[in-house]
Amino acid sequence: MDLVKPNNKKDAEGMSDAEIIRFLAANPNAVRRPIIDTGKVLTLGFTPEARAKLAP
């Protein structure tokens, strides 16, 4: 559910992981961006918490 943008979470509520993946494939604008994988840390979105994880 963390991959779904906050304003689209109600649309994906109650779905299994497989259903969410299908939902996001059919509705790419519902994907929370950016998704950054540094190899050690995965961050989602533009939140201050996500940016703090990336700070040196």
C-alpha positions as CSV (number, residue, x, y, z in Angstrom):
1,M,0.0,0.0,0.0
2,D,3.0,2.3,0.5
3,L,3.4,2.4,-3.3
4,V,0.0,4.1,-3.8
5,K,-0.2,7.9,-3.7
6,P,-2.1,9.1,-0.6
7,N,-5.0,10.5,-2.6
8,N,-5.5,7.1,-4.3
9,K,-5.2,4.9,-1.2
10,K,-9.0,4.7,-0.7
11,D,-9.2,3.2,-4.3
12,A,-6.7,0.4,-3.3
13,E,-8.0,-0.1,0.3
14,G,-8.6,-3.8,1.1
15,M,-6.7,-5.1,-1.9
16,S,-4.2,-7.9,-1.7
17,D,-0.6,-7.2,-2.8
18,A,-1.3,-8.8,-6.2
19,E,-4.4,-6.7,-6.7
20,I,-2.5,-3.5,-5.8
21,I,0.1,-4.4,-8.4
22,R,-2.6,-4.9,-11.1
23,F,-4.3,-1.7,-10.0
24,L,-1.0,0.3,-10.3
25,A,-0.2,-1.3,-13.7
26,A,-3.7,-0.2,-14.9
27,N,-3.4,3.2,-13.2
28,P,0.2,4.4,-13.4
29,N,-0.7,7.9,-12.1
30,A,-1.6,6.3,-8.8
31,V,2.0,5.2,-8.1
32,R,3.7,7.2,-5.4
33,R,6.8,8.8,-6.8
34,P,9.7,9.0,-6.6
35,I,10.7,5.5,-5.7
36,I,14.4,5.6,-4.9
37,D,16.4,2.4,-4.2
38,T,20.0,3.1,-3.1
39,G,20.7,-0.6,-2.6
40,K,20.5,-0.2,1.2
41,V,17.5,2.1,1.6
42,L,14.2,2.3,-0.3
43,T,12.3,5.6,-0.1
44,L,8.9,6.6,-1.4
45,G,7.6,10.0,-2.1
46,F,8.7,13.5,-1.4
47,T,8.1,13.5,2.4
48,P,10.6,15.0,4.8
49,E,11.1,11.5,6.3
50,A,12.0,10.1,2.8
51,R,14.4,12.9,2.2
52,A,16.0,12.4,5.7
53,K,16.7,8.8,4.8
54,L,18.7,9.9,1.8
55,A,20.8,12.6,3.6
56,P,24.4,11.7,4.2
